[in-house]
Amino acid sequence: MLRALKVGLLIERTNRKNLVAILAVIVVMLGMMFFIKAQEVGQQLDEKKSDFYYGRAALSKFQVKDASEDGDGSDLFKNLTKQNSSIALQIAGLTMENYPMYYEASMRTAELRKEAFDMEDYDKVADLLPTKLENTLNYMYFKHLVDAKKQEVSNLSQYIPFLLYFFSIAGFGWYIFISFYTSSILLDDFEHTSLMKGYPVRFDQYIISKCIIAFGYVLAFIALIFISALPTLRNGFGDLSEPVRIFLGEPAIVSSISYIGLAVLYMIVISIFVMLLSIILNVLLKNMYLTLFIHFILFFLPILFPRLISMLPYNPFNFMSFNDILSGLPVDLEKSTLITMNQGLLIMIICIVIMLFVIQRFFSTGKIKRA
């Protein structure tokens, strides 16, 4: 095993793929810093203005009625009118930077929407308003801010909020990045047969050594994310306890540091899963492009055809874009599916054990021989 690690390190040290991957991580992080301002208060204002217009569109589905308490408008019509007034307060709060007013108005909007779900004719406007899960998460989030007497909005240009923003959208891209990185994990070495002379090792030991080396690089990529974000410290460190809305079988609020820790854990497990799958595909297909093709087919099928999530809820590829699962997206599908990222973590670990067994059982019959 030590011989295999030594040979593998000699090869990886000169592999341009690692340098390209490192540069890709740095470029992505720096690029996000340049465009992060678009995700701050200005975008929040645009979102609230969009909510306001959706509210007006919902009101347009009803005949003009008297929305006062004693008026002849329906309960839903009156509720939608109150929602629009509350959204207008949110816009005013953001515009005047009166953030306590913004949080209170946001909580009030969520309360009104919760009441509207059970009202007659709600199905007429359901597609214009947030789902029950989205609204519950919003209510919990803004109530938490109101109870904590929060006086400001999160500054995405600070270190922790910036990392939180990155990890809140990293799920989709991480699988693709690791797929590219590991798509030729075994194929590259056979271009360097001279380095393999004199080091005959069992094939499964060689594969495990490749996994250890590649996993080391994956940890380095994750560490590089934190290092590349250091320039944001000039704007401040941020709040480790900043609340984040997630779905873990039920709506929940966690701290920023907890969410970042969860994201890193999922990224590590996904990396091991993808790495082992790439090894198996490399051995079976002996082609980098076919390996990538299979990776992308398996990854994008649940995204392009969401019904597959309902049909095969415990397919491990349902959990690769982990941010969607943490936001409760499967619950809001046409056919609601109650799956959580914790279930996905268990499923991926089981698949990893199975793939390790397959590699040890079926790929250990030969040795890497001298060229």
Residue, then its C-alpha position, 0 to 999 in steps of 0.5 A: m500500500l505504501r508503495a502504491l501511495k508513493v507511486g501515486l503521489l509521484i504521478e499526481r504531483t505532475n498532473r495538470k488536472n490538479l492545478v486546473a481544479i485548484l485554479a477553478v475553485i479560486v476563480v469561482m470564489l473570486g468571481m462570486m466576490f465581484f457579483i455578490k452585491a447583486q445578492e444584497v438589499g437590491q435583490q431583496l427589494d426586487e423580490k418583494k416588488s415581485d411578491f407585490y405584483y404577484g399579489r396584485a395578479a392574485l387579486s385580479k382573479f376576483q371581482v373588485k370588492d370592498a376589502s374592509e372588515d365589514g365589506d362584501g369581499s370574500d375572506l380570501f380577497k380581504n386576506l390578499t389585500k392585507q398581504n399586499s399592504s404588508i408586502a408594501l411595508q416590507i418594501a418600505g422597510l428595505t427602502m428606508e433601511n428600517y430592518p425591524m419594520y421589514y422583519e415584522a412585516s415579513m412575519r405578518t405576511a407569512e401569518l396572513r398567508k398561513e390563514a389563506f391556505d384554508m380559505e375558500d377558492y385558494d386554489k385559484v391563486a395557489d400558483l401565485l403564492p409560496t407553498k405551505l412549506e416555503n411559507t412555514l420556513n419564512y414565518m419561522y425565520f422572520k419570527h426568529l429575527v423579530d424575537a432576537k430584535k435583529q436590527e440589520v440585514s446580513n452583509l454578504s460581503q462579510y466572511i461568514p455570510f459569504l461562505l453561507y451564500f456559497f454553500s447554499i448554492a454549492g450543491f448543484g455544482w459540486y457533483i459536476f466539479i467532482s465528476f470532472y475531477t475524477s472522470s479519469i482517476l485511473l486512466d491517467d496513470f497508464e500514460h505514465t507506465s515508467l513510474m509503475k515499473g518495479y512497483p507491482v501491487r494488488f489492483d484493489q490496493y492501487i485503487i485504495s491508494k488512488c482514493i486516498i490521494a484524490f480524497g486528500y485533494v478534495l479536502a484541499f479544495i474545500a480548505l481552499i474555499f475557506i482560504s479564498a474567502l479570506p479577502t471578505l474579512r476586510n468587511g467583517f467576520g459576520d455572525l456565526s449564529e445567523p439563522v438559516r431556514i432548512f428542512l430536515g423532515e420538518p421545518a427548522i432553523v439552524s445557525s450559519i455555522s451549522y449549515i456550513g458544517l452540514a454542507v461540508l459533510y455532505m460535500i465530503v460524502i458526495s465526493i467519496f461516492v462520486m470517486l468510487l463510482s468513477i473508479i468502477l466506470n473507468v474499469l468497466l468503460k475504460n473511457m473518460y468521456l463515457t464515464l462523464f456521460i454516465h455521471f451526467i445522465l444519472f445526475f440530471l435525470p431526477i432534475l429534468f424529470p422530477r417524477l422520478i424522485s417520487m417513483l424512486p425516492y431513495n435513489p442516491f442521485n436524488f440527493m446529490s444537489f443537496n441544497d434542494i433537499l435541504s430547502g424541502l424541494p421534493v415536498d413541493l413537487e406535484k407528487s409530494t415526496l418526504i425525503t431528507m438529506n439525512q436519509g440521503l447521507l445514510i443511503m450514500i454511505i450504504c452505496i459507498v460500502i457496497m462499491l468498496f466491497v465490489i472493488q475489493r471483491f472483483f478488482s483485486t484479481g490482478k496486479i499492476k505489472r511492469a511495463 
